[in-house]
Amino acid sequence: MQIEVFSDVVCPWCYLGKRRLEAALADFDGPAEVIWRAFQLQPDAPRFGEPGAGELSTVALAERYPPEQIAEMQGRLTALAAEEGLDYALDRAHHVNSFDAHRLAKGAARHGRGAEMVERLFRAQQVEALRIDDPAVLAWLAEEVGVPASTPAEDAEDAAAVFADLEEAAAIGVNGVPFFVLDRRLAVSGAQSAELLGRALAQAATVRESSAESSV
């Protein structure tokens, strides 16, 4: 089964959804291939070096929510993450543009380290409160995961792959993440429970088997 996951590494719900998907797959009886697709919740967020880039997420959120609501939202999400073994540091996280992080994940995938890179980026953003828009931080994370430095041509190729994911997300109507597409037959939106994701996997597998039998 092919599982495409549209997500943004700056999204704490996406890291939570990743853990829940992993739990569901642990109980799934069958082969599964997870493909990480790029999505940007805020594509217009300032890039590294631009005014406002890297400010604390709480500061960015303060433009839309009162402080007590931010504290309540972050507290609830931190508690949910803790249930999945994740020690969130949302009060120290930075508000950054995630494009370069997605591009690095695409480069890592070319070297067979895509899943490891996605996990490392999530941890850097949500747990360690690192600036994953900083080229120096990204280079360090890539080296840690074992991803060789890219050439300019490879960087352009990886950027094109990110844009392709963003266009695909728009084409199929993804407007929130995480968003799981199972065998292009079934979709699940949001960081649903491992139990619900498990049922969705089983349903997609049943549809796959039925389609295979009908084509014989």
C-alpha positions in Angstrom: 0.0 0.0 0.0 1.2 3.5 -0.8 0.6 6.1 1.9 1.2 9.7 0.9 1.4 12.1 3.8 1.0 15.8 3.0 2.5 17.6 6.0 4.5 20.7 7.1 7.5 20.2 9.4 6.5 23.4 11.2 3.1 22.0 12.1 3.0 20.3 15.5 -0.2 18.5 14.6 1.7 16.8 11.7 4.4 15.4 14.0 1.7 14.1 16.3 0.0 12.6 13.2 3.3 11.0 12.2 3.5 9.2 15.5 -0.1 8.0 15.3 0.4 6.7 11.7 3.5 4.8 12.9 1.4 3.2 15.6 -1.3 2.2 13.1 1.3 0.8 10.7 2.8 -1.3 13.5 -0.5 -3.2 13.7 -1.2 -3.2 10.0 -0.9 -6.6 8.3 0.6 -5.9 5.0 3.4 -4.0 3.1 3.2 -0.3 3.2 5.3 2.5 1.6 5.1 5.9 3.2 5.8 8.9 0.9 6.3 12.3 2.5 4.7 15.2 0.5 5.5 18.8 1.1 2.9 21.3 2.2 3.2 24.8 3.5 0.7 26.2 5.9 2.2 29.7 5.5 4.0 29.9 2.2 4.3 33.7 2.7 6.2 33.4 6.0 9.4 35.4 5.8 12.5 33.5 4.6 15.7 33.4 6.5 17.3 36.8 6.6 14.1 38.7 5.9 12.5 41.0 8.5 10.4 39.0 11.0 12.0 35.6 10.1 12.6 33.4 13.1 10.5 35.2 15.7 9.0 33.0 18.3 5.8 31.3 17.3 4.0 32.7 20.3 4.7 36.2 18.9 3.4 35.3 15.5 0.3 33.7 17.0 -0.3 36.8 19.1 -1.4 38.6 16.0 -4.5 36.3 15.8 -5.1 35.0 19.4 -5.0 36.5 22.9 -2.2 35.2 25.2 -4.5 33.0 27.3 -5.9 31.2 24.3 -2.4 30.6 22.9 -1.3 29.1 26.3 -4.4 26.9 26.3 -3.9 25.7 22.8 -0.2 25.0 23.3 -0.8 23.3 26.6 -3.5 21.0 25.2 -1.3 20.1 22.2 1.8 19.5 24.4 -0.2 17.1 26.5 -1.4 15.2 23.5 2.2 15.0 22.1 3.4 13.7 25.5 1.0 10.8 25.1 2.9 9.8 22.0 6.3 10.2 23.6 7.0 13.7 22.2 8.3 16.4 24.5 7.2 19.6 22.7 8.8 23.0 23.2 6.1 25.1 21.6 6.8 28.1 23.7 10.3 28.3 22.3 9.6 27.3 18.7 10.4 29.7 15.9 8.0 30.9 13.2 9.8 30.1 10.0 9.3 29.5 6.3 9.5 25.8 5.8 10.4 25.7 2.1 14.1 25.0 2.5 13.4 22.3 5.0 11.1 20.6 2.6 13.8 21.0 -0.1 16.3 19.3 2.2 13.9 16.4 2.8 13.6 15.9 -1.0 17.3 15.9 -1.3 17.6 13.3 1.5 15.0 11.1 -0.3 17.2 11.0 -3.4 19.8 9.4 -1.1 17.4 7.0 0.5 17.2 9.0 3.7 14.0 10.8 3.3 12.1 9.3 6.2 15.0 9.9 8.6 15.3 13.5 7.4 11.6 14.2 7.9 11.8 12.8 11.4 14.9 14.9 12.2 13.3 18.1 10.9 10.2 17.5 13.0 12.2 16.9 16.1 14.4 20.0 15.4 11.4 22.2 15.1 8.9 20.9 17.6 11.2 19.5 20.4 14.5 21.2 20.1 13.2 24.6 19.0 15.9 25.0 16.4 15.6 27.4 13.4 15.0 25.0 10.5 15.1 28.0 8.1 18.8 28.6 8.9 21.1 27.2 6.2 23.7 26.4 8.8 21.2 24.4 10.9 20.0 22.5 7.9 23.5 21.7 6.8 24.2 20.3 10.3 21.0 18.3 10.3 21.8 16.9 6.9 25.2 15.8 8.0 23.8 14.2 11.1 21.4 12.1 9.1 24.1 11.2 6.6 22.9 13.3 3.6 25.8 14.6 1.4 25.9 18.3 0.4 23.8 19.0 -2.7 25.0 20.7 -5.9 23.1 23.8 -7.2 21.5 21.6 -9.9 20.3 19.1 -7.3 19.0 22.0 -5.1 17.0 23.2 -8.1 15.7 19.6 -8.7 14.7 19.3 -5.1 13.0 22.7 -5.1 11.0 21.6 -8.2 9.9 18.5 -6.3 8.6 20.6 -3.5 6.7 22.8 -5.9 5.2 19.7 -7.5 4.0 18.5 -4.2 2.4 21.9 -3.4 0.7 21.9 -6.8 -0.5 18.3 -6.3 -1.9 19.3 -2.9 -3.9 22.1 -4.4 -5.1 19.9 -7.2 -6.6 17.3 -4.9 -8.0 19.9 -2.5 -5.7 19.6 0.5 -6.2 22.7 2.7 -5.0 21.4 6.0 -2.4 18.9 7.3 -1.6 16.2 8.1 -3.5 14.7 5.2 -3.1 11.0 4.4 -3.8 9.6 1.0 -4.1 5.8 1.0 -3.5 4.1 -2.4 -5.2 7.1 -4.1 -8.4 5.4 -3.0 -9.1 6.8 0.5 -8.1 10.0 2.3 -7.9 10.9 6.0 -7.6 14.5 7.1 -6.1 15.6 10.4 -4.0 14.0 13.2 -6.5 11.2 13.8 -6.1 8.5 16.4 -4.0 5.4 15.6 -7.2 3.4 15.9 -9.0 5.4 13.2 -5.9 5.4 10.9 -5.7 1.7 11.4 -9.3 1.2 10.3 -8.7 3.4 7.3 -5.6 1.3 6.3 -7.7 -1.8 6.6 -10.5 -0.3 4.5 -8.0 0.8 1.8 -6.5 -2.7 1.8 -9.9 -4.3 1.3 -10.7 -1.9 -1.6 -7.3 -2.8 -3.1 -8.0 -6.5 -2.9 -11.5 -6.1 -4.3 -10.1 -4.1 -7.3 -7.5 -6.7 -7.9 -10.0 -9.5 -7.9 -12.4 -7.7 -10.2 -9.6 -7.1 -12.7 -8.8 -10.8 -13.0 
